Amino acid sequence: MNTCGSTSSSHARTRALTLRLTKAIMDRHREGHCDALSESWGADNAPRPARLPDIARLLAVSGQGVPIASQMTPKEIADVIKSGIDPYAAAIDGTAVRQALHPPLTDLLCAIHLAQWFSDCDPDIGPFAPGVTLIRVADDALRERLEDPMGFVLPFAWEALTRGSKKYPDHVALVCLEKASAFSKSDPRDKLRESLDEALAKGLGVVALAADPSDLSEGGRMLMVGDVTWPSLDGEALIDLLRATHSATGEVAEAELRTRLRGNTRIGALPWPVVNHAFHASTTLAVADRVAKARVPTPPVPRRTLDDVCGLPNVTEELRHLVEDVRQWQADELDWSDVSASILLHGPPGVGKTMIAEAIAGSTGATFISTSYAEAQKAGHLGDYLRTMSAHVNRAISSAPAVFFVDELDSYVSRQGSGKNFSTYMHSVVNGLLEQLTKLNDAPGVIVVAATNHLNVIDSALIRAGRFDRKISVGLPDKDGIAAILSGHLGNEALPLHDLSHRLVGLSGADVAAIARTAKGAARRARETVALCHVLSAIDQRVPRADPEHIRRKAIHEAGHAVVGHVLGLKPGHRIFVAAVGGGYDSPVPPIMTPDVADKELAMRFGGRAAEVAFLGTLSTGSGGSEHSDLGGATDLAIDLEQAYGFGPSLIYSPVAPADRHRMPDDLLERVERRLHLAEDRARSVINANRHLVERIVDALIEHRELDQDALLELLAPDACDCSVQEAS
């Protein structure tokens, strides 16, 4: 098969069909306006053919003038172009261009794109086969503007491309997803689906203007025979328009027009009135100059980049791989389908999840578009919520490259285990977000980032594999990061901030930034430059002086987690720390749970509690007190093992929401309680058998307050005079 020849032939057919359709439409427009001219800035309200024979007559009219450029030398052509005349658009016989006062640009664009999509269709079937041909138009306003012109142009395309006696209205119907009304509570998709199913029931071919397949009825999706996307306006489309509106020959100075239009890289973002204004110029070259000079403000790109994210090296290292992939995609070196472009950031409040999302946008040069459940819900009832979320999504797709950020993802709680009315409402909300996430995942150039403080309460359908490619835990900044945050906010690198950072270990980045603002405020009121005394004063206001006994208890607690996890063979945490305001052992969640791994994970969560009892003889509130505590996490896991993972006697998937635990049956309570006690006993056994490891880590934590993974592993490694590392039987 001669691919080049086939491609050339297809291009020629498309070009010929485009000229035929656009000439017929321009002729019809001039006929309709010869007596009364439209007062509209556009021509979407141009008179429409009353009878189908009019279309056949208009399409039968042929003949184009011969360009004067055909009798010129290259130098003569260049000189004429310099004078502002297009020698390809002017005819030898002097035929004047019958320029329309209000050129029907939308009608013509419909004809141009229909020719591109369907010029190779089977003439015995026609361009719109029985079934549904979806034309995707994401923007509500554009879709509304296209409905009437598309209805006008479709009969022309049908007549030009269909052989035989098949008539358009007997075989084809047009349906359009209407723009949502602020005064209606109904979902506009319901009306579209009703019209679509009615047309399909009659055996018609249906052309559907909608945002994506999810807007169609179930039957419509099953009977889809075509799926095309309305493209953004670009230079090539403008050149096709100019052949119809400003040429007596059907030709234009293509090379010169491309050169002039190259000066505007955002033609597709121009408001439609600006495009119409440009086409009122007298020549093709003047139109191109107007378009090239029109400027759309570039959407703001966050100034913050990943270089500004301090104290989270594991997070930034992983995200830099994404940034590099996006840059390769922008350079056409990587297909978007090979980019893992969806990220779920989870961690406690104030650790900088929103800042990280902005930094991704800043590092990739992407537009940052942020929304949340609360923001969308403010729009009104469920229909308003869904429309608001859809508008944000469409804006992100049209602004690509873009970062679409969903904050407070934990607001989309599980649809199971809630009251009936709330569950019904949340079911619709979650389903709506699932539809939008699918649309975003299919959109080239859109990075989806979501943030949550409570990973365990989110509806599982939202965070399964395929929705979010990466789940990244965002913890508290380390000592180096704390010093960098202070320095960045204070703007004084001369201060010995690293010496102070050990007191702030355990604080979030937002807390550290607040301390810096307090110090700057104190210096400002004293009319002084920020000095160490201001920073110390701010720290004293925020962070109590460390009590040595409390620090030791916290060190014992966190060391207990590390030792139990290490002895049982779990992956080591990347950081362990203690501070006056708390402590932590940042251990990775096992990617796959087996019964054995789950039992080890449960025991590790009891390691802190077991170590406190073993070394101090008493318990403290450090293990409980909230859903995010050791006991809270262990309880969540134990219930999931029984009700969600199938590790208990029942194989029914029946997760239990936190609010419903008081209603758990007695036998389930007993099984969960038994798991927790066995885990605690196992943790105590490990601690008692490896006290020397706990003591070693405690001493290091009291001295340094923070240990990274390498330092921790060095302390846990046995040496020649070390006791054995073992799990007591």
Residue pairs with C-beta under 8 A, 6 or more apart in sequence:
10 119
10 120
13 119
13 120
14 115
14 116
14 119
17 115
17 119
17 160
17 161
18 111
18 112
18 115
18 116
18 240
18 243
19 64
19 243
19 244
19 250
20 59
20 62
20 160
21 59
21 111
21 112
21 114
21 115
21 153
21 156
21 157
21 160
22 108
22 111
22 112
22 240
22 241
22 243
22 244
23 61
23 64
23 244
23 250
24 55
24 58
24 59
24 61
24 156
25 58
25 104
25 107
25 108
25 111
25 153
25 156
25 244
26 98
26 100
26 103
26 104
26 108
26 244
26 245
27 58
27 61
28 46
28 47
28 49
28 54
28 58
29 43
29 46
29 100
29 103
29 104
29 107
30 98
30 100
32 46
32 47
32 48
33 46
33 47
33 100
33 101
33 102
37 101
37 102
38 45
38 46
38 101
38 102
40 102
41 102
41 273
41 276
42 102
42 104
42 105
42 106
42 145
42 272
42 276
43 100
43 102
43 103
43 104
43 105
43 106
43 107
44 104
44 106
44 107
44 145
44 148
44 149
45 148
46 102
46 104
46 107
46 152
48 152
49 55
49 58
49 152
49 155
52 155
52 159
52 167
52 168
52 169
55 155
55 156
55 159
56 159
58 156
59 156
59 159
59 160
64 248
64 249
64 250
64 251
65 91
65 92
65 93
65 95
65 248
65 249
66 91
66 92
66 93
66 249
67 87
67 88
67 89
67 90
67 91
67 92
67 249
67 251
68 80
68 87
68 90
68 91
68 92
69 77
69 80
69 87
69 88
69 251
69 253
70 92
71 92
72 80
72 87
76 87
77 87
77 253
80 87
81 87
81 253
81 256
81 285
84 283
84 285
84 286
85 283
85 285
86 246
86 247
86 252
86 253
86 256
86 283
86 284
86 285
87 253
88 247
88 249
88 251
88 252
88 253
88 254
89 97
89 242
89 246
89 247
89 248
89 249
89 251
89 252
89 253
89 283
89 284
90 97
90 248
90 249
91 248
91 249
95 248
96 248
97 246
97 247
97 248
99 245
99 246
99 282
100 245
102 276
103 241
103 245
103 276
103 279
104 149
105 241
105 245
105 275
105 276
105 279
106 145
106 146
106 149
107 149
107 152
107 153
108 240
108 241
108 244
108 245
109 149
109 233
109 237
109 241
110 146
110 149
110 150
110 152
110 153
110 154
111 153
111 156
111 157
112 237
112 240
112 241
113 228
113 230
113 231
114 127
114 153
114 154
114 157
115 157
117 127
117 226
117 228
118 127
118 128
118 157
118 161
119 161
121 127
121 161
123 161
123 162
123 163
124 163
124 164
125 162
126 158
126 161
126 162
126 166
126 171
126 172
126 205
127 133
127 157
127 158
127 161
127 162
128 154
128 158
128 171
128 172
128 205
128 206
128 207
128 226
129 205
129 225
129 226
130 171
130 203
130 204
130 205
130 225
131 200
131 205
131 206
131 223
131 224
131 225
131 226
132 196
132 200
132 205
132 206
132 208
132 216
132 220
132 221
132 223
132 224
132 225
132 226
133 205
133 206
133 207
133 208
133 224
133 225
133 226
133 227
133 228
134 208
134 210
134 213
134 216
134 224
134 226
134 227
134 228
135 150
135 207
135 208
135 209
135 210
135 228
135 229
135 230
136 210
136 211
136 212
136 227
136 228
136 229
136 230
137 143
137 146
137 209
137 210
137 211
137 230
138 211
138 212
138 394
138 397
138 398
139 394
139 398
140 179
140 180
140 391
140 394
141 179
142 230
143 176
143 177
143 179
143 209
143 210
143 211
144 176
144 178
144 179
145 272
146 176
146 209
146 230
147 174
147 176
147 209
150 174
150 176
150 207
150 209
151 174
154 168
154 172
154 174
154 207
155 168
155 169
158 166
158 168
158 171
158 172
159 168
171 204
171 205
172 204
172 205
172 206
172 207
173 195
173 199
173 202
173 204
173 205
173 206
173 207
174 206
174 207
174 208
174 209
175 192
175 195
175 196
175 199
175 206
175 207
175 208
175 209
176 192
176 208
176 209
176 210
177 188
177 189
177 192
177 208
177 209
177 210
177 211
177 215
178 188
178 191
178 192
179 188
180 187
180 188
180 383
180 384
180 387
181 188
182 384
184 383
185 381
185 383
186 383
187 383
187 386
189 215
192 208
192 210
192 215
192 216
192 217
193 215
193 216
193 217
193 220
194 217
196 206
196 208
196 216
196 217
196 219
196 220
197 217
197 219
197 220
199 206
200 206
200 219
200 220
200 223
205 225
206 220
208 215
208 216
208 220
210 216
211 390
211 394
211 439
212 439
213 221
213 224
213 227
214 435
214 438
214 439
216 224
231 237
232 267
232 268
232 269
232 398
233 267
233 268
233 270
233 275
234 267
234 268
235 257
235 258
235 261
235 262
235 267
238 257
238 261
238 267
238 287
238 288
238 291
239 252
239 254
239 257
239 258
239 261
241 279
242 252
242 257
242 284
242 287
242 288
243 250
243 251
243 252
245 279
246 252
246 279
246 283
246 284
246 287
247 284
252 284
253 284
253 285
256 285
256 288
257 284
257 285
257 288
260 285
260 288
260 289
260 292
261 267
261 288
261 291
261 292
262 292
263 292
263 293
264 270
264 291
264 292
264 293
264 294
264 295
266 295
266 296
266 298
267 291
269 296
270 291
270 294
270 296
274 294
275 291
277 290
278 287
278 290
278 291
278 294
279 287
281 287
281 289
281 290
299 367
299 399
300 367
300 368
301 361
301 362
301 365
301 366
301 367
301 368
302 358
302 359
302 361
302 362
302 368
303 362
304 355
304 358
304 359
304 362
305 359
305 362
305 363
306 316
306 319
306 320
306 323
306 356
306 359
306 360
306 362
306 363
307 363
308 355
308 359
308 362
308 488
309 315
309 316
309 352
309 355
309 356
309 359
310 477
310 480
310 481
310 482
310 484
310 485
310 488
310 509
311 476
311 477
311 478
311 479
311 480
311 481
311 482
311 484
311 485
311 509
312 351
312 352
312 356
312 474
312 475
312 477
312 478
312 481
313 478
314 574
315 356
315 472
315 474
318 470
318 472
319 343
319 356
319 359
319 360
319 363
319 472
320 363
322 339
322 340
322 341
322 343
322 360
322 447
322 470
323 360
323 363
323 364
325 334
325 338
325 339
325 340
325 341
326 339
326 341
326 364
326 366
326 401
326 447
327 364
328 334
329 335
329 336
329 339
329 444
329 445
330 365
330 401
336 444
336 445
340 469
340 470
341 441
341 446
341 447
341 448
341 469
342 437
342 440
342 441
342 447
342 448
342 449
342 467
342 468
342 469
342 470
343 360
343 447
343 448
343 449
343 450
343 468
343 469
343 470
343 471
343 472
344 409
344 449
344 450
344 451
344 452
344 455
344 463
344 468
344 470
344 471
344 472
345 353
345 356
345 357
345 449
345 450
345 451
345 452
345 472
345 474
346 353
346 451
346 452
346 453
346 455
346 471
346 472
346 473
346 474
347 353
347 453
347 473
347 474
347 475
348 453
348 475
348 476
348 508
348 628
349 453
349 508
349 510
350 508
350 509
350 510
350 511
351 474
351 475
351 476
351 477
351 508
351 509
351 510
352 474
352 477
352 508
352 509
352 510
353 407
353 451
353 474
354 370
354 405
354 407
354 451
355 509
356 449
356 474
357 368
357 370
357 403
357 405
357 449
357 451
358 368
358 403
358 405
360 366
360 403
360 447
360 449
361 367
361 368
361 402
361 403
361 447
362 368
364 401
364 403
364 447
365 401
366 400
366 401
366 402
366 403
366 445
366 447
367 396
367 399
367 400
367 401
367 402
367 403
368 402
368 403
368 405
369 392
369 395
369 396
369 399
369 402
369 403
369 404
369 405
370 405
370 407
371 388
371 389
371 392
371 404
371 405
371 406
371 407
372 406
372 407
372 408
372 411
373 408
373 409
373 411
373 412
373 429
374 408
374 411
375 388
376 385
376 388
376 389
376 392
377 385
379 385
379 387
379 388
382 425
382 428
382 429
385 429
385 432
386 428
386 432
389 432
389 433
389 436
390 436
392 404
393 404
393 436
393 439
393 440
396 402
396 403
396 404
396 440
396 443
396 446
397 439
397 440
397 443
397 446
400 443
400 444
400 445
400 446
401 445
401 446
401 447
402 445
402 446
402 447
403 446
403 447
403 449
404 440
404 446
404 447
404 448
404 449
405 449
405 450
405 451
406 433
406 448
406 449
406 450
406 451
407 450
407 451
408 451
408 452
409 450
409 451
409 452
409 458
409 462
409 463
410 452
410 453
410 454
410 455
410 457
410 458
412 426
412 429
412 430
412 433
412 458
412 459
412 462
413 426
413 457
413 458
413 459
413 657
414 457
414 458
414 459
414 460
414 655
414 657
415 423
415 426
415 427
415 430
415 459
416 423
416 654
416 655
416 657
417 423
417 655
417 656
417 657
417 659
417 660
418 426
418 657
418 659
426 459
430 459
430 461
430 462
433 462
434 461
434 462
434 467
437 448
437 462
437 467
440 446
440 448
441 448
441 466
441 467
448 468
450 468
452 458
454 627
454 628
455 463
455 471
456 636
457 657
457 658
460 655
461 467
463 471
473 586
473 588
473 589
475 575
475 584
475 586
476 505
476 506
476 507
476 508
476 509
476 577
476 584
477 485
477 507
477 508
477 509
477 512
478 505
478 575
478 577
478 706
478 708
479 498
479 501
479 502
479 505
479 705
479 706
480 498
480 501
481 509
482 501
482 504
482 505
482 507
482 512
483 497
483 498
483 500
483 501
485 509
485 512
485 513
485 516
486 495
486 497
486 500
486 501
486 512
486 515
486 516
486 535
487 493
487 495
487 497
489 512
489 513
489 516
489 517
489 520
490 497
490 516
490 519
490 520
490 530
490 535
491 530
492 529
492 530
495 530
495 531
495 532
495 535
496 532
497 535
500 535
500 536
500 539
502 579
502 704
502 705
502 706
503 539
503 543
503 546
503 579
503 580
504 511
504 512
504 515
504 539
504 543
504 579
505 577
505 578
505 579
505 705
505 706
506 577
506 578
506 579
506 580
506 581
506 582
506 583
506 584
507 515
507 542
507 543
507 579
507 581
511 542
514 542
515 535
515 538
515 539
515 542
516 535
516 538
518 538
518 541
518 542
519 530
519 534
519 535
519 537
519 538
520 530
520 534
522 534
522 537
522 538
523 529
523 530
523 531
523 534
526 534
528 534
543 579
543 580
543 581
544 580
544 581
545 580
546 579
546 580
547 580
550 580
551 578
551 580
551 702
552 698
552 702
553 612
553 616
553 620
553 622
554 578
554 579
554 582
554 583
554 622
555 578
555 583
555 697
555 698
555 701
555 702
556 608
556 611
556 612
556 615
556 616
556 694
556 698
557 583
557 608
557 609
557 611
557 612
557 620
557 622
557 623
558 576
558 577
558 578
558 583
558 584
558 585
558 608
558 697
558 701
559 576
559 611
559 693
559 694
559 697
559 698
559 701
560 607
560 608
560 609
560 610
560 611
560 612
560 614
560 683
560 687
560 694
561 573
561 576
561 585
561 587
561 604
561 605
561 607
561 608
561 611
562 572
562 573
562 576
562 585
562 587
562 607
562 697
562 712
562 716
563 607
563 611
563 686
563 687
563 690
563 693
563 694
563 697
563 716
564 603
564 604
564 606
564 607
564 610
564 683
564 686
564 687
565 571
565 572
565 573
565 585
565 587
565 600
565 604
565 607
566 572
566 693
566 716
566 725
567 686
567 689
567 690
567 693
567 725
567 726
567 727
568 600
568 603
568 604
568 686
568 727
569 600
570 587
570 590
570 597
570 600
570 601
570 604
571 587
571 588
571 590
572 587
572 709
572 712
572 713
572 716
573 585
573 586
573 587
573 588
573 709
573 712
574 586
574 588
574 708
574 709
575 584
575 585
575 586
575 706
575 707
575 708
575 709
576 583
576 584
576 585
576 586
576 697
576 701
576 706
576 707
576 712
577 583
577 584
577 701
577 705
577 706
577 707
578 701
578 702
578 705
578 706
579 705
583 622
585 608
587 604
589 601
590 597
590 601
593 601
593 641
593 645
595 641
595 647
598 637
598 641
598 645
598 647
599 675
599 678
599 679
599 682
601 637
602 634
602 637
602 638
602 675
602 676
602 679
603 679
603 680
603 682
603 683
603 686
604 683
605 630
605 633
605 634
605 637
605 679
606 623
606 630
606 634
606 676
606 679
606 680
606 682
606 683
606 684
607 683
607 686
607 687
608 622
608 623
608 630
609 619
609 622
609 623
609 630
609 631
609 680
609 683
610 680
610 683
610 684
610 686
610 687
611 687
611 694
612 618
612 619
612 620
612 622
612 623
613 619
613 684
614 684
614 687
614 688
614 691
614 694
615 691
615 694
622 630
623 629
623 630
623 631
624 630
624 631
624 632
626 632
627 636
627 658
634 676
634 679
635 672
635 676
636 658
638 672
638 675
638 676
638 679
639 655
639 656
639 661
639 664
639 668
639 672
640 655
641 647
641 648
641 675
642 648
642 650
642 668
642 671
642 672
642 675
643 650
643 653
643 654
643 655
643 656
643 668
644 653
644 654
644 655
646 653
648 671
649 671
656 664
664 672
682 727
685 727
685 728
685 729
686 727
686 728
687 694
688 728
689 726
689 727
689 728
690 723
690 725
690 726
692 722
692 723
693 715
693 716
693 725
696 715
697 707
697 712
697 715
697 716
700 707
700 711
700 715
701 707
704 711
707 715
716 725
718 724
718 725
